[in-house]
């Protein structure tokens, strides 16, 4: 079976997000002061071949832990969708 994985990688909440901080500050210049606490991350989409959803999830989690996210600075969330 083929699955599509949608992965969001975000900085840990306890860490400073300089890019998010800069965007938050820029919101005031755009007349949008009500927008705050911007956090910037990555959205990754990939396809994985696996016999079932559990094995697909394990493969994607391994990819996230070993390559796509830095566990010291980031966390990830993923969703799997069967592809027809």
Z-matrix of the N, CA and C atoms (Angstrom, degrees):
N
C 1 1.462
C 2 1.520 1 109.26
N 3 1.319 2 114.58 1 154.19
C 4 1.457 3 120.43 2 176.73
C 5 1.528 4 108.19 3 -112.71
N 6 1.327 5 115.67 4 136.90
C 7 1.458 6 122.32 5 178.23
C 8 1.522 7 109.35 6 -125.57
N 9 1.328 8 115.68 7 147.75
C 10 1.466 9 121.74 8 172.14
C 11 1.517 10 107.03 9 -103.80
N 12 1.308 11 116.44 10 130.32
C 13 1.459 12 121.18 11 177.05
C 14 1.524 13 109.15 12 -108.23
N 15 1.310 14 115.49 13 133.20
C 16 1.465 15 123.23 14 173.53
C 17 1.528 16 106.01 15 -111.28
N 18 1.330 17 116.80 16 118.10
C 19 1.459 18 122.31 17 -172.91
C 20 1.523 19 109.16 18 -121.59
N 21 1.318 20 116.40 19 130.97
C 22 1.458 21 122.09 20 172.64
C 23 1.517 22 107.81 21 -112.34
N 24 1.322 23 115.61 22 126.16
C 25 1.464 24 122.67 23 177.99
C 26 1.524 25 106.53 24 -114.73
N 27 1.327 26 115.85 25 123.53
C 28 1.461 27 120.65 26 -176.98
C 29 1.526 28 110.25 27 -129.88
N 30 1.339 29 117.07 28 153.05
C 31 1.462 30 119.24 29 175.24
C 32 1.532 31 109.94 30 -66.20
N 33 1.311 32 116.35 31 146.88
C 34 1.464 33 120.40 32 175.85
C 35 1.521 34 109.58 33 -57.88
N 36 1.303 35 116.91 34 141.65
C 37 1.465 36 121.29 35 -176.72
C 38 1.529 37 112.49 36 -61.56
N 39 1.329 38 116.51 37 -28.96
C 40 1.463 39 120.20 38 -178.41
C 41 1.529 40 112.49 39 -75.48
N 42 1.328 41 117.75 40 -13.36
C 43 1.460 42 121.20 41 -177.04
C 44 1.521 43 111.62 42 -98.69
N 45 1.311 44 115.25 43 149.17
C 46 1.453 45 121.75 44 175.50
C 47 1.529 46 109.11 45 -67.59
N 48 1.323 47 117.01 46 137.97
C 49 1.459 48 123.07 47 176.70
C 50 1.526 49 106.98 48 -114.49
N 51 1.362 50 118.15 49 91.29
C 52 1.469 51 120.33 50 -174.93
C 53 1.531 52 113.33 51 -59.61
N 54 1.330 53 117.46 52 -38.31
C 55 1.456 54 120.08 53 -179.90
C 56 1.532 55 109.90 54 -66.85
N 57 1.313 56 116.62 55 -43.32
C 58 1.462 57 120.66 56 177.08
C 59 1.517 58 111.77 57 -63.18
N 60 1.325 59 115.84 58 -38.92
C 61 1.476 60 121.10 59 179.00
C 62 1.533 61 110.28 60 -62.73
N 63 1.342 62 116.65 61 -43.99
C 64 1.467 63 120.87 62 179.64
C 65 1.525 64 110.74 63 -63.76
N 66 1.329 65 117.33 64 -41.32
C 67 1.465 66 120.53 65 179.11
C 68 1.524 67 110.24 66 -66.39
N 69 1.332 68 117.12 67 -41.54
C 70 1.465 69 120.70 68 177.64
C 71 1.523 70 110.45 69 -58.11
N 72 1.334 71 116.67 70 -44.83
C 73 1.468 72 120.60 71 179.37
C 74 1.525 73 111.24 72 -63.88
N 75 1.312 74 117.47 73 -35.99
C 76 1.471 75 121.36 74 -179.51
C 77 1.521 76 112.64 75 -70.18
N 78 1.313 77 117.80 76 -22.57
C 79 1.465 78 120.47 77 -179.66
C 80 1.525 79 111.31 78 -59.84
N 81 1.335 80 116.84 79 -35.15
C 82 1.472 81 120.36 80 178.45
C 83 1.521 82 110.21 81 -63.54
N 84 1.347 83 116.78 82 -38.54
C 85 1.469 84 120.48 83 179.19
C 86 1.525 85 112.08 84 -67.98
N 87 1.317 86 117.19 85 -21.94
C 88 1.462 87 122.03 86 179.25
C 89 1.532 88 112.01 87 -94.33
N 90 1.340 89 115.33 88 10.61
C 91 1.467 90 121.14 89 -177.45
C 92 1.527 91 111.73 90 63.76
N 93 1.315 92 116.18 91 36.24
C 94 1.472 93 121.86 92 177.81
C 95 1.537 94 110.30 93 -127.17
N 96 1.331 95 117.99 94 55.95
C 97 1.471 96 119.96 95 -175.91
C 98 1.528 97 113.44 96 -66.69
N 99 1.340 98 116.92 97 -16.09
C 100 1.465 99 119.65 98 -179.38
C 101 1.529 100 112.23 99 -77.03
N 102 1.333 101 117.69 100 -8.93
C 103 1.469 102 121.20 101 176.94
C 104 1.520 103 108.00 102 -93.76
N 105 1.331 104 116.41 103 124.70
C 106 1.461 105 120.09 104 -178.15
C 107 1.517 106 112.18 105 -147.02
N 108 1.314 107 114.98 106 176.40
C 109 1.469 108 123.07 107 178.21
C 110 1.526 109 112.69 108 51.22
N 111 1.331 110 116.65 109 46.21
C 112 1.458 111 121.43 110 178.28
C 113 1.527 112 108.80 111 -71.41
N 114 1.327 113 116.39 112 135.13
C 115 1.466 114 122.98 113 174.85
C 116 1.528 115 106.46 114 -123.83
N 117 1.306 116 116.95 115 134.92
C 118 1.461 117 121.55 116 -176.89
C 119 1.522 118 109.27 117 -112.57
N 120 1.321 119 115.88 118 131.65
C 121 1.457 120 121.14 119 179.42
C 122 1.517 121 110.66 120 -138.28
N 123 1.321 122 115.27 121 -155.87
C 124 1.464 123 121.92 122 -178.92
C 125 1.523 124 109.01 123 -126.06
N 126 1.315 125 115.72 124 145.93
C 127 1.462 126 121.66 125 172.05
C 128 1.521 127 106.39 126 -117.65
N 129 1.318 128 116.97 127 124.64
C 130 1.461 129 122.40 128 -176.52
C 131 1.517 130 108.47 129 -123.46
N 132 1.319 131 116.04 130 133.12
C 133 1.462 132 122.19 131 174.95
C 134 1.515 133 107.81 132 -118.54
N 135 1.330 134 116.39 133 134.94
C 136 1.460 135 120.09 134 177.40
C 137 1.511 136 109.81 135 -148.61
N 138 1.320 137 115.60 136 163.62
C 139 1.460 138 121.66 137 176.10
C 140 1.519 139 108.40 138 -112.83
N 141 1.324 140 115.45 139 145.01
C 142 1.463 141 120.90 140 179.40
C 143 1.529 142 108.55 141 -137.78
N 144 1.325 143 114.88 142 136.84
C 145 1.466 144 121.11 143 173.62
C 146 1.517 145 108.13 144 -95.74
N 147 1.319 146 116.55 145 127.66
C 148 1.467 147 121.53 146 179.34
C 149 1.525 148 108.23 147 -157.47
N 150 1.337 149 116.52 148 154.58
C 151 1.463 150 119.39 149 -179.09
C 152 1.527 151 113.75 150 -66.89
N 153 1.348 152 116.94 151 -27.85
C 154 1.468 153 119.71 152 -179.61
C 155 1.527 154 109.53 153 -153.96
N 156 1.338 155 114.96 154 172.96
C 157 1.464 156 120.32 155 -175.49
C 158 1.525 157 112.45 156 -64.20
N 159 1.320 158 117.72 157 -38.30
C 160 1.467 159 120.89 158 -178.83
C 161 1.532 160 111.04 159 -61.65
N 162 1.317 161 116.67 160 -45.22
C 163 1.467 162 119.38 161 179.63
C 164 1.528 163 111.26 162 -69.43
N 165 1.330 164 116.42 163 -35.13
C 166 1.467 165 119.72 164 176.19
C 167 1.527 166 109.60 165 -62.40
N 168 1.341 167 116.57 166 -44.81
C 169 1.468 168 120.68 167 179.35
C 170 1.524 169 111.11 168 -61.00
N 171 1.327 170 117.05 169 -42.66
C 172 1.470 171 120.72 170 179.28
C 173 1.527 172 110.97 171 -61.17
N 174 1.340 173 117.13 172 -42.97
C 175 1.466 174 120.59 173 -179.92
C 176 1.526 175 111.23 174 -64.08
N 177 1.332 176 116.44 175 -43.84
C 178 1.459 177 119.94 176 -179.07
C 179 1.526 178 110.31 177 -68.07
N 180 1.327 179 117.78 178 -40.46
C 181 1.467 180 120.03 179 177.60
C 182 1.527 181 110.81 180 -61.80
N 183 1.321 182 117.11 181 -39.36
C 184 1.463 183 120.45 182 177.27
C 185 1.528 184 110.08 183 -62.05
N 186 1.331 185 117.19 184 -44.89
C 187 1.466 186 120.69 185 178.35
C 188 1.528 187 111.05 186 -60.77
N 189 1.331 188 116.49 187 -40.93
C 190 1.465 189 120.37 188 179.50
C 191 1.523 190 111.27 189 -64.63
N 192 1.324 191 116.32 190 -46.36
C 193 1.472 192 120.77 191 -176.36
C 194 1.522 193 112.20 192 -69.25
N 195 1.343 194 117.08 193 -33.78
C 196 1.466 195 120.12 194 -174.84
C 197 1.520 196 114.41 195 -94.91
N 198 1.350 197 117.20 196 -21.30
C 199 1.460 198 117.78 197 -173.17
C 200 1.529 199 114.57 198 -139.32
N 201 1.313 200 118.32 199 -45.57
C 202 1.460 201 120.80 200 -168.35
C 203 1.528 202 114.52 201 -81.72
N 204 1.319 203 117.98 202 -26.14
C 205 1.470 204 121.39 203 -179.75
C 206 1.520 205 109.76 204 -130.25
N 207 1.308 206 116.25 205 142.33
C 208 1.463 207 122.35 206 175.39
C 209 1.532 208 107.47 207 -94.09
N 210 1.347 209 118.23 208 105.85
C 211 1.468 210 119.92 209 -173.37
C 212 1.530 211 114.34 210 -63.01
N 213 1.308 212 117.59 211 -16.16
C 214 1.469 213 120.55 212 178.39
C 215 1.529 214 110.28 213 -74.63
N 216 1.337 215 116.09 214 -31.44
C 217 1.461 216 120.03 215 -174.02
C 218 1.530 217 114.00 216 -120.69
N 219 1.344 218 117.67 217 -13.68
C 220 1.459 219 119.85 218 -171.51
C 221 1.528 220 111.62 219 -135.71
N 222 1.329 221 115.17 220 159.91
C 223 1.459 222 121.44 221 169.61
C 224 1.517 223 107.11 222 -126.75
N 225 1.328 224 116.06 223 162.31
C 226 1.461 225 119.04 224 179.77
C 227 1.522 226 110.51 225 -133.84
N 228 1.318 227 114.25 226 154.15
C 229 1.461 228 123.28 227 172.72
C 230 1.514 229 106.01 228 -130.50
N 231 1.344 230 116.54 229 142.92
C 232 1.461 231 117.93 230 179.60
C 233 1.507 232 111.47 231 -137.71
N 234 1.320 233 114.31 232 152.96
C 235 1.461 234 122.47 233 174.23
C 236 1.517 235 107.06 234 -130.04
N 237 1.328 236 115.94 235 141.64
C 238 1.458 237 121.62 236 177.54
C 239 1.527 238 110.12 237 -112.37
N 240 1.317 239 115.23 238 141.91
C 241 1.460 240 121.78 239 178.39
C 242 1.522 241 108.36 240 -133.14
N 243 1.332 242 117.98 241 127.25
C 244 1.465 243 119.63 242 176.19
C 245 1.526 244 109.95 243 -65.62
N 246 1.329 245 116.50 244 138.64
C 247 1.458 246 121.95 245 176.96
C 248 1.527 247 107.46 246 -105.44
N 249 1.286 248 116.70 247 137.54
C 250 1.472 249 120.15 248 179.48
C 251 1.500 250 111.16 249 -91.01
